[in-house]
Amino acid sequence: MRWLLLLCFICWLAPAQAEQPVHITKAELLTIPGHRYSPPPYEADDTKLQGQWQAVTLPHALIRQLTPLTDPEQLANPPTVVTWYRMQVPVLPAVGEPRYLYIPRWKTDGQIAVYGDRRLLYQSHQSINWNGWNIPLWIALDATAGATPPRTILLRIERPAGSGGGISTLWVGTDDSLNWRYRIRNLVQVQLPYASSSAFLAVGLFSFFVWLRLRSESIYLLFFAISVASFLRTLHYHVGETRLPISDEWFSWITINATFALVLATQFFLNYLHRRPLRWLNYTVVAYTVLIGILTLPWLSFLIDAYSLAPLAYLALMFVGVTVTGVGVVLCWKAGSREGLMLSGWGITGMLLALYDWLLQNNYVDIESIYLGPFNNIGAFLIFMYIIYQRFVDANASLQRRLKQREDELEITHRRLREIALMQQLHEERMRLTQDMHDGMGSSLVTALLAVERGNADAGMVADVLKHCIDDLKLTIDSMEPIEADLLLLLANLRYRLGPRLESAGIRLRWEVADVPMMEWIDPRNSLHILRILQEAFTNIVKHAAASEIRVATAVEGETVVVIIDDNGKGFSVAAGVENEGKGLRNQRRRAASIGAEVTVEPGDHGGTRLVLRLPVAR
């Protein structure tokens, strides 16, 4: 805070210590009528000008004619007026730096030329109507070698007859004493309106791209239309220092109709907010906008001068604007739209500022005053941004609610699906176990029961059946253990279960199992198929082969894992066995086919029989 106060003190002290500028508030006026525009003379001698000089007080302004120019002869050959202002500058002391002429505003259409002691100091090269009249002038008076401050300053303003016009007070001084006045005036009068309208347009462009993605949200398109209309409407406040790239007629058409388009877009924006559109008001605003757009077309300039029509058109527009914003206040109040009330209320404020600017534009108030309409854009911009932000926040909150609702629904659905999947899995597992027990242990128990009932069973047979049933039950339990796609773990469980039985039968087990790839498809169901295939092989060896040794080995052949079971028993005719395929071999092949595997039986290298089970690494 102390640094800010120090900075303000320095800014105040610098002009105070510099030479005090001369403030010119008295002038003499000479008006010379004519036709068409003529270039200003290189030198101007005020004593040779024809007419009677009249003393005036600065700022000085003439009231603008409000009726539009419609006379065909005047339209073809528009009358002009050359207005001369003569100001006397007191004798100034010699200083080591140049002095400048500062004109806060030369408010008129046409061209201006500034003379100092008869010599031309400044000449405008802008367009006729849009000539940068809102941009303050900063002109060097004695910046050349050997120059002295002029004693007489002449302003030559050539303008359309009936356009009014005027000149503010003048200031003469050094850069240190005067430049801060020029910079503040230029900031408030030119740069702030330009910066605010440019920021408005930039956000409007962003809103337009949002609308391209969200076509159903017309509020973004309306915001873009309002930002473009506002930018075009305020262009004339800060352009015109150089000649415009388009004609005065077309720039007038753009400026006038941008104002009407702004009111039209605001009407539809309010409709969006209160959701109670009045058809008659919509039609009225649209019709009036279209009518003015047609009447002010440059192609119809032979009928009516659009530039001279502007004052009356703006008066009618203010009436329409007050109607739009007043009705908007009522409808937004009924609809409970806080954003609509803010916008409508600010719209009424904007109409009051527009009335003030209209009075200033037509020279009914002090022409050194600042136009307030451009600053209305700043408030409107903030309100529109607030509305768009609220719409974004509300849409985001609504989206979050919908997402939460969908997440809850998905969670419920997912939970139900998990329950259904679990029930289905339990059912399938129950059916698998039932089928397996029916085909394996169940069949063995039924056979043993029939033998016992018929008196054909002895203790050894019953013991063998019970051992086989116990092995079946153990394998079924092992198949339910998580093995994480590891075939070697499955084989290890089989070895653990069958080892004691082989040992009791006097058969030695030679384990030559090597590492094999993980097989993701091995689940409890497929594990049981593999165990059953291998169990059948071990059972056949124990019962029929009369072997003393069994070798279990694994190998990898490309994308296939091979499990080999060899015995050194008496063997059998493989060709005859395959031709007269028994129930055991048929079950083995059926199980292998169900998991995408293959079982082959072949003679061993040193007698006995070899069973080869080929399992795919991936399915």
Secondary structure by P-SEA (a helix, b strand, c coil): caaaaaaaaaaaaaaaaccbbbbbccbbbbbbbbccccccccccccccccbbbbbbcccbbbbcccccccccccccbbbbbbbbbbbbbcccccccbbbbbbbccccccbbbbbbcccccccccccccccccccbbbbbbcccccccccccbbbbbbbbcccccccccbbbbbcccccaaaaaaaaaaccaaaaaaaaaaaaaaaaaaaaaaaccccaaaaaaaaaaaaaaaaacccccccccccccaaaaaaaaaaaaaaaaaaaaaaaaaacccccaaaaaaaaaaaaaaaaaaccccccccccccaaaaaaaaaaaaaaaaaaaaaaaaaaaccaaaaaaaaaaaaaaaaaaaaaaaaacccccccccaaaaaaaaaaaaaaaaaaaaaaaaaaaaaaaaaaaaaaaaaaaaaaaaaaaaaaaaaaaaaaaaaaaacaaaaaaaaaaaaaaccccaaaaaaaaaaaaaaaaaaaaaaccccccaaaaaaaaaaaaaaaaaaacbbbbbbcccccccccccaaaaaaaaaaaaaaaaaaaccccccbbbbbccccccbbbbbbbbccccccaaaaaaaccaaaaaaaaaaaaacbbbbbbbccccbbbbbbbbbccc
